[in-house]
Amino acid sequence: MVGKPVASRVRAAARRHRTPAGPPLNAIRPTQEICLELQDHSRAIRSAVEFFGSKNSADPQAQAARLADQFIKQNSPIFQLLQVDIHRDYDGTDVLLNIESHSAVGAVPLLSPLTARHDLGLVVQPRFPWAGIGPMLAEMGWLISPTPLKLPLLKRSERRVPLWVLSFMVLSRFKALLDRLDRRFEVTTETRSAPKGRIEWTQYATRQMPRGDFLSVPCTFPDLRDDRHLKGAIRFAVEKQLQSLETQCEQGAFVHRLIALAESLLQKVRGVSARRPAMGEVQTWLRQPLRSAIFVEGMQAIDWTVEERGLAGLSDLEGIPWTMPMEQFFEAWVETIIRNVAQRTGGFLKTGRRRETVSPLAWEPPYLGSQRSLVPDLILEMENVTVIVDAKYKRHWEELQDGGWSGQTDELRERHRADLLQVLAYANLVGARDVVCCLVYPCSMTTWESLVRRGRLFHQSELPNRGRRVRVWLTAMPMCVAAERVASPFQDQLRSIQSQ
């Protein structure tokens, strides 16, 4: 009898004496919470172990620390878009993500260190409610608005921002596209009273002549006209946006202004029929030569609407990444209020937004100079006084009201001194004998009403200056009220110094 080969006997013995296998290693599973969320000018702390789902790994803290470092490095350019600082920390028991936001709000996708895809997100909300910001956007004439970013779409972000924000960004792109839409030659066939181009004799002989309609001549010719297929796609998208906005009317009167904007766009395409773009048609348009940035952005907006990613109504699809600098937003809001004051007082307003307040700095030698110019936000020139206004979207006013100057940190004191020195430097840019340098900070409606009621809205000081009178004002303006109402105390304060 021939025995089994030696190798076979060894494998059989090994199987008999093999120890039972232990449980498999637990894989890291992404958590359900995919967005880091905080308000502007705030700090947030998140557990890296919980955020990356590494609790069940062999060494949760070491694994979370490596993932956090990779996460921060991969997304560093995206954090800069929203002015967010993030770093890893350890408190002795857990690995932490320390997140600090500044003046920008928005929503952006983030690369996941687990999948190397944009499966995570960052949302920075304004610290003042959207219910007030929406009407302010409309009242200031949309001087500043949310801006879409050229980034991959963000999952589930639309649930964290007002539903009308996406529609406004899309309608703005449609307006720019229609304003710049080029015409082109299209070969068309129509019946004319006078021949043009090629006469369709067969059609003329079989249709017009038997009816005795000798003056109706079917002709085919090239005609310079708008792209009807593209205009039809724009009309389809605008109508879809309009239907979605009509479901949001309860959000406030500013939504009706967006509806009016959509209706004005429909008037520009009323001569064509709405048509849904065929699959791949948007990409075909994008491959056309000599396409501009406005054209590309308009095509992207059409694609968002067709795929229902940029509608004002509810959607479970991916969201559009966007940002809005709240510093510029607050400057535009203060400009709206001071413009109201100028209309009431007969003053002349110059704005930094329009580059009307630029004062160049000439350095010698020029290549060693640092800052090239001084640009105050607003200069209001009146008969007896000139007011220089600098808007600061910071927390200084709220913190000073809560704890006073002695109760603030050295860092906040230094920032406030820098603001004060900056606005005082602007006083030398005007030649008026009576100058008011005004620092304006944002506040809530409750705080503003309390300050007005107690007569504490303006904090004033005066600098000794030979031959000139330089006053310093610290004040606040609320982020959720009509401009006319806010302008009244400011106007009364100006009248009181004019009468002196």
GUKE-914512 format. One line per field, with one value per residue (C-alpha): x, y, z. Coordinates in nm, 3 decimals, always signed. Example, Ala and Ser with C-alpha at 12.3 -4.5 7.8 and 13.67 -1.06 7.14 Angstrom:
# residues 2
x: +1.230 +1.367
y: -0.450 -0.106
z: +0.780 +0.714
//
This chain:
# residues 500
x: +0.000 +0.133 +0.120 +0.018 +0.287 +0.471 +0.347 -0.016 +0.029 +0.188 -0.102 -0.358 -0.182 -0.167 -0.541 -0.612 -0.397 -0.485 -0.614 -0.952 -0.928 -0.997 -1.254 -1.163 -1.040 -1.321 -1.309 -1.347 -1.695 -1.777 -2.025 -2.367 -2.274 -2.079 -2.069 -1.864 -2.086 -2.029 -2.112 -1.889 -1.644 -1.680 -1.494 -1.604 -1.442 -1.517 -1.395 -1.182 -1.253 -1.628 -1.607 -1.392 -1.562 -1.244 -1.386 -1.375 -1.020 -0.733 -0.591 -0.871 -0.675 -0.365 -0.583 -0.790 -0.472 -0.333 -0.667 -0.698 -0.352 -0.430 -0.772 -0.628 -0.349 -0.579 -0.838 -0.614 -0.694 -1.066 -1.055 -0.895 -1.195 -1.416 -1.146 -1.148 -0.851 -0.838 -0.578 -0.549 -0.526 -0.521 -0.675 -0.538 -0.843 -0.945 -0.809 -0.986 -1.044 -1.026 -1.208 -1.215 -1.413 -1.380 -1.588 -1.692 -2.001 -2.084 -2.074 -1.789 -1.711 -1.420 -1.206 -1.250 -0.923 -1.109 -1.238 -1.031 -1.362 -1.559 -1.784 -1.755 -1.851 -1.802 -2.088 -2.031 -2.356 -2.396 -2.421 -2.715 -3.027 -3.093 -3.445 -3.292 -3.018 -3.262 -3.461 -3.135 -3.004 -3.315 -3.320 -2.959 -3.033 -2.825 -2.499 -2.342 -2.477 -2.378 -2.128 -2.108 -1.767 -1.598 -1.584 -1.750 -2.109 -2.162 -2.378 -2.680 -2.571 -2.896 -3.073 -2.851 -2.905 -3.221 -3.387 -3.388 -3.008 -2.940 -3.214 -3.073 -2.727 -2.877 -3.099 -2.801 -2.614 -2.913 -2.933 -2.562 -2.593 -2.892 -2.719 -2.418 -2.587 -2.445 -2.651 -2.560 -2.667 -2.931 -3.078 -3.451 -3.752 -4.052 -4.321 -4.255 -4.433 -4.104 -3.851 -3.535 -3.259 -3.364 -3.729 -3.888 -4.057 -4.205 -4.380 -4.490 -4.638 -4.817 -4.945 -4.959 -5.055 -5.354 -5.503 -5.437 -5.197 -4.941 -4.783 -4.685 -4.344 -4.173 -3.803 -3.497 -3.221 -2.958 -3.080 -2.890 -3.083 -3.046 -2.978 -3.337 -3.240 -3.029 -3.294 -3.552 -3.333 -3.293 -3.670 -3.722 -3.475 -3.619 -3.973 -3.856 -3.688 -4.003 -4.220 -3.985 -3.969 -4.347 -4.341 -4.119 -4.333 -4.384 -4.011 -4.068 -4.120 -3.767 -3.871 -4.128 -3.840 -3.667 -3.990 -4.001 -3.642 -3.739 -4.039 -3.822 -3.591 -3.891 -3.974 -3.635 -3.709 -4.082 -4.031 -3.919 -4.081 -3.944 -3.756 -3.574 -3.214 -3.149 -2.899 -2.549 -2.669 -2.525 -2.185 -2.215 -2.271 -1.971 -1.749 -1.823 -1.524 -1.472 -1.689 -1.661 -1.667 -2.023 -2.130 -1.972 -2.132 -2.470 -2.446 -2.360 -2.668 -2.888 -2.741 -2.803 -3.167 -3.230 -3.079 -3.275 -2.962 -3.018 -3.392 -3.552 -3.776 -3.678 -3.433 -3.237 -2.971 -2.627 -2.593 -2.405 -2.087 -2.098 -1.955 -2.040 -1.793 -1.983 -1.738 -1.847 -2.209 -2.198 -2.018 -2.294 -2.560 -2.394 -2.365 -2.741 -2.813 -2.571 -2.709 -3.049 -2.896 -2.739 -3.075 -3.236 -2.963 -2.862 -2.509 -2.286 -2.179 -1.861 -1.805 -1.496 -1.689 -1.687 -1.326 -1.441 -1.249 -0.908 -0.610 -0.281 +0.035 +0.353 +0.660 +1.021 +1.181 +0.860 +0.972 +1.006 +0.650 +0.394 +0.031 -0.034 -0.345 -0.598 -0.960 -1.224 -1.552 -1.770 -1.722 -2.032 -1.968 -2.213 -2.223 -2.043 -1.905 -1.751 -1.825 -1.584 -1.746 -1.556 -1.772 -1.624 -1.796 -1.653 -1.774 -1.608 -1.927 -2.109 -1.808 -1.746 -2.111 -2.098 -1.769 -1.647 -1.292 -1.128 -1.287 -1.152 -0.853 -0.530 -0.593 -0.934 -0.800 -0.522 -0.766 -0.992 -0.695 -0.601 -0.956 -0.945 -0.604 -0.716 -1.025 -0.828 -0.572 -0.857 -0.925 -0.618 -0.768 -1.030 -0.985 -1.299 -1.254 -1.511 -1.455 -1.637 -1.455 -1.714 -1.655 -1.967 -2.010 -2.299 -2.539 -2.869 -3.202 -3.259 -2.926 -2.987 -3.334 -3.197 -2.917 -3.160 -3.398 -3.117 -2.949 -2.630 -2.621 -2.329 -2.006 -1.822 -1.482 -1.298 -0.930 -0.750 -0.639 -0.531 -0.766 -0.973 -1.232 -1.193 -1.463 -1.466 -1.790 -1.841 -2.183 -2.368 -2.621 -2.860 -2.866 -3.239 -3.432 -3.529 -3.260 -3.488 -3.542 -3.170 -3.088 -3.303 -3.078 -2.770 -2.935 -3.041 -2.686 -2.549 -2.804 -2.704 -2.339 -2.434 -2.634 -2.339
y: +0.000 +0.334 +0.592 +0.952 +1.197 +1.357 +1.706 +1.595 +1.430 +1.749 +1.968 +1.727 +1.735 +2.113 +2.134 +1.904 +2.110 +2.460 +2.700 +2.865 +3.192 +3.513 +3.772 +3.977 +4.335 +4.588 +4.819 +5.191 +5.296 +5.658 +5.817 +5.941 +6.301 +6.419 +6.797 +7.010 +7.305 +7.629 +8.000 +8.278 +8.427 +8.124 +7.814 +7.451 +7.133 +6.792 +6.448 +6.309 +5.954 +6.008 +6.209 +5.954 +5.654 +5.494 +5.393 +5.020 +5.015 +4.853 +5.191 +5.451 +5.760 +5.686 +5.604 +5.922 +6.134 +6.002 +6.054 +6.407 +6.506 +6.370 +6.537 +6.880 +6.854 +6.740 +7.013 +7.307 +7.507 +7.451 +7.568 +7.891 +7.957 +7.991 +8.155 +7.860 +7.753 +7.392 +7.200 +6.873 +6.869 +6.615 +6.676 +6.363 +6.150 +6.222 +6.349 +6.675 +6.888 +7.256 +7.468 +7.849 +8.051 +8.416 +8.642 +8.414 +8.192 +7.916 +7.543 +7.347 +6.978 +6.814 +6.516 +6.218 +6.053 +5.720 +5.726 +6.001 +6.140 +6.453 +6.270 +6.523 +6.888 +7.214 +7.459 +7.802 +7.973 +8.349 +8.422 +8.651 +8.462 +8.410 +8.541 +8.887 +8.852 +8.765 +9.090 +9.285 +9.137 +9.251 +9.596 +9.669 +9.577 +9.257 +9.456 +9.140 +8.789 +8.424 +8.311 +7.953 +7.788 +7.575 +7.268 +6.925 +6.920 +6.899 +6.621 +6.725 +7.089 +7.236 +7.131 +7.364 +7.689 +7.877 +7.721 +8.046 +8.091 +7.838 +7.978 +8.329 +8.211 +8.023 +8.314 +8.550 +8.325 +8.310 +8.690 +8.725 +8.459 +8.627 +8.967 +8.824 +8.567 +8.591 +8.556 +8.318 +8.233 +7.961 +7.808 +7.859 +7.797 +8.029 +8.162 +8.515 +8.765 +8.839 +8.567 +8.536 +8.276 +7.948 +7.915 +7.580 +7.536 +7.194 +7.315 +7.634 +7.438 +7.176 +7.390 +7.762 +7.759 +7.518 +7.750 +8.058 +8.192 +8.316 +8.579 +8.329 +8.197 +7.929 +8.016 +7.868 +8.111 +8.177 +8.422 +8.594 +8.517 +8.401 +8.036 +7.917 +7.578 +7.740 +8.002 +7.726 +7.546 +7.871 +7.923 +7.567 +7.626 +7.967 +7.829 +7.545 +7.794 +8.008 +7.711 +7.629 +7.988 +8.011 +7.746 +7.972 +8.288 +8.253 +8.324 +8.696 +8.977 +8.940 +8.606 +8.799 +9.009 +8.690 +8.583 +8.921 +8.865 +8.526 +8.675 +8.949 +8.678 +8.499 +8.816 +8.793 +8.442 +8.477 +8.434 +8.069 +7.756 +7.593 +7.269 +7.038 +6.987 +6.638 +6.417 +6.539 +6.857 +7.084 +6.921 +6.975 +7.347 +7.357 +7.220 +7.517 +7.739 +8.083 +8.012 +8.268 +8.220 +8.359 +8.105 +7.815 +7.926 +7.963 +7.611 +7.481 +7.656 +7.493 +7.155 +7.216 +7.302 +7.009 +6.774 +6.954 +7.045 +7.421 +7.450 +7.647 +7.353 +7.053 +6.813 +6.514 +6.552 +6.700 +7.072 +7.355 +7.477 +7.851 +8.128 +8.483 +8.722 +8.871 +9.163 +9.279 +9.201 +9.423 +9.700 +9.694 +9.706 +10.005 +10.172 +10.126 +10.293 +10.583 +10.639 +10.680 +10.936 +11.121 +11.145 +11.288 +11.541 +11.639 +11.504 +11.353 +10.991 +10.833 +10.459 +10.242 +9.970 +10.194 +10.302 +10.660 +10.696 +10.566 +10.774 +10.643 +10.621 +10.723 +10.548 +10.643 +10.423 +10.267 +9.903 +9.923 +10.037 +9.815 +9.926 +10.116 +10.311 +10.395 +10.311 +10.418 +10.231 +10.544 +10.923 +11.138 +11.502 +11.752 +12.130 +12.170 +11.824 +11.522 +11.175 +10.886 +10.548 +10.221 +9.907 +9.622 +9.284 +9.169 +9.073 +9.370 +9.561 +9.267 +9.172 +9.530 +9.562 +9.238 +9.275 +9.630 +9.727 +9.594 +9.253 +9.187 +8.981 +9.141 +9.007 +9.174 +9.502 +9.502 +9.438 +9.719 +9.958 +9.868 +9.950 +10.283 +10.384 +10.289 +10.510 +10.799 +10.774 +10.831 +11.172 +11.312 +11.224 +11.501 +11.875 +11.955 +12.144 +11.923 +11.549 +11.253 +10.917 +10.647 +10.278 +10.068 +9.714 +9.469 +9.377 +9.198 +9.375 +9.327 +9.491 +9.783 +9.858 +9.846 +10.089 +10.331 +10.315 +10.388 +10.656 +10.450 +10.387 +10.628 +10.635 +10.960 +11.115 +11.418 +11.460 +11.790 +11.923 +12.277 +12.434 +12.117 +11.923 +11.543 +11.338 +10.961 +10.762 +10.400 +10.267 +9.955 +9.872 +9.576 +9.298 +9.246 +9.570 +9.823 +10.073 +10.374 +10.292 +10.250 +10.571 +10.789 +10.784 +10.839 +11.138 +11.282 +11.248 +11.439 +11.717 +11.758 +11.829 +12.052 +12.272 +12.322
z: +0.000 -0.097 +0.187 +0.154 +0.052 +0.341 +0.254 +0.263 +0.605 +0.743 +0.621 +0.771 +1.109 +1.101 +1.039 +1.338 +1.579 +1.446 +1.710 +1.650 +1.456 +1.649 +1.548 +1.238 +1.278 +1.283 +0.983 +1.028 +0.926 +0.843 +1.082 +0.976 +1.062 +0.758 +0.817 +1.051 +1.141 +1.334 +1.322 +1.195 +1.448 +1.673 +1.788 +1.786 +1.919 +1.772 +1.877 +1.596 +1.716 +1.678 +1.356 +1.173 +1.333 +1.468 +1.808 +1.726 +1.588 +1.780 +1.886 +1.842 +1.946 +1.737 +1.437 +1.483 +1.517 +1.186 +1.012 +1.155 +1.029 +0.682 +0.687 +0.773 +0.515 +0.233 +0.290 +0.379 +0.058 +0.107 +0.470 +0.346 +0.118 +0.426 +0.642 +0.882 +1.095 +1.214 +1.407 +1.597 +1.976 +2.259 +2.603 +2.768 +2.697 +2.338 +2.006 +1.919 +1.610 +1.713 +1.456 +1.447 +1.194 +1.095 +0.869 +0.581 +0.573 +0.329 +0.260 +0.099 +0.043 +0.222 +0.125 +0.352 +0.463 +0.459 +0.100 -0.069 -0.200 -0.114 +0.131 +0.414 +0.438 +0.626 +0.688 +0.845 +0.939 +1.001 +1.372 +1.298 +1.181 +0.811 +0.872 +0.905 +0.645 +0.366 +0.388 +0.424 +0.099 -0.082 +0.081 -0.009 -0.372 -0.368 -0.351 -0.207 -0.244 -0.199 -0.464 -0.600 -0.583 -0.847 -0.626 -0.630 -0.511 -0.136 +0.005 +0.214 +0.254 +0.126 +0.445 +0.650 +0.458 +0.358 +0.058 -0.141 -0.128 -0.404 -0.627 -0.602 -0.710 -1.007 -1.118 -1.102 -1.344 -1.579 -1.582 -1.666 -1.938 -2.103 -2.092 -2.277 -2.502 -2.854 -3.169 -3.451 -3.807 -3.827 -4.142 -4.121 -4.345 -4.342 -4.574 -4.697 -4.922 -5.100 -5.196 -4.986 -5.012 -5.176 -5.287 -5.207 -5.548 -5.477 -5.163 -5.345 -5.635 -5.424 -5.136 -5.219 -5.590 -5.560 -5.296 -5.507 -5.242 -5.495 -5.264 -4.992 -5.098 -4.883 -4.855 -4.682 -4.582 -4.310 -4.048 -3.764 -3.446 -3.091 -3.019 -2.981 -2.839 -2.568 -2.491 -2.467 -2.212 -2.014 -2.015 -1.891 -1.607 -1.510 -1.501 -1.279 -1.043 -1.039 -0.944 -0.656 -0.530 -0.519 -0.245 -0.029 -0.017 +0.357 +0.410 +0.358 +0.109 -0.031 -0.184 -0.387 -0.521 -0.633 -0.800 -0.975 -1.091 -1.233 -1.410 -1.564 -1.700 -1.850 -2.043 -2.215 -2.344 -2.408 -2.785 -2.753 -2.615 -2.301 -2.366 -2.129 -2.247 -2.380 -2.200 -2.280 -2.454 -2.185 -2.230 -2.607 -2.552 -2.320 -2.598 -2.821 -2.906 -2.754 -2.451 -2.170 -1.793 -1.782 -2.044 -1.853 -1.525 -1.696 -1.837 -1.492 -1.349 -1.615 -1.526 -1.154 -1.223 -1.455 -1.196 -0.918 -0.723 -0.717 -0.657 -0.376 -0.292 -0.084 -0.242 -0.118 -0.385 -0.345 -0.275 -0.439 -0.264 -0.197 +0.015 +0.121 +0.293 +0.585 +0.607 +0.262 +0.349 +0.658 +0.468 +0.204 +0.478 +0.648 +0.306 +0.257 +0.592 +0.543 +0.191 +0.354 +0.591 +0.297 +0.121 +0.431 +0.507 +0.153 +0.200 -0.069 -0.014 -0.150 -0.113 -0.104 -0.289 -0.598 -0.536 -0.472 -0.144 -0.255 -0.139 -0.289 -0.081 -0.266 -0.122 -0.184 -0.301 -0.440 -0.420 -0.040 +0.020 +0.191 +0.171 -0.152 -0.055 +0.216 +0.136 +0.391 +0.357 +0.342 +0.342 +0.393 +0.305 +0.452 +0.477 +0.810 +0.883 +0.710 +0.845 +0.783 +0.847 +0.885 +0.918 +1.124 +1.122 +1.453 +1.800 +1.970 +2.039 +2.196 +2.409 +2.524 +2.624 +2.821 +3.010 +2.964 +2.864 +3.179 +3.137 +2.786 +2.680 +2.561 +2.211 +2.183 +2.322 +2.064 +1.779 +1.897 +1.921 +1.562 +1.447 +1.629 +1.491 +1.140 +1.141 +1.296 +1.016 +0.771 +0.931 +0.754 +0.411 +0.426 +0.460 +0.661 +0.988 +1.164 +1.113 +1.265 +1.258 +1.315 +1.387 +1.326 +1.463 +1.412 +1.689 +1.741 +1.720 +2.094 +2.179 +1.942 +2.082 +2.436 +2.348 +2.181 +2.477 +2.727 +2.512 +2.486 +2.110 +2.051 +2.252 +2.177 +2.227 +2.091 +2.011 +2.076 +1.740 +1.654 +1.406 +1.358 +1.550 +1.528 +1.696 +1.742 +1.749 +1.840 +1.746 +1.638 +1.369 +1.386 +1.129 +1.108 +1.061 +0.792 +0.691 +0.742 +1.108 +1.175 +0.988 +1.214 +1.528 +1.311 +1.144 +1.480 +1.609 +1.308 +1.353 +1.715 +1.627 +1.332 +1.564 +1.800
//
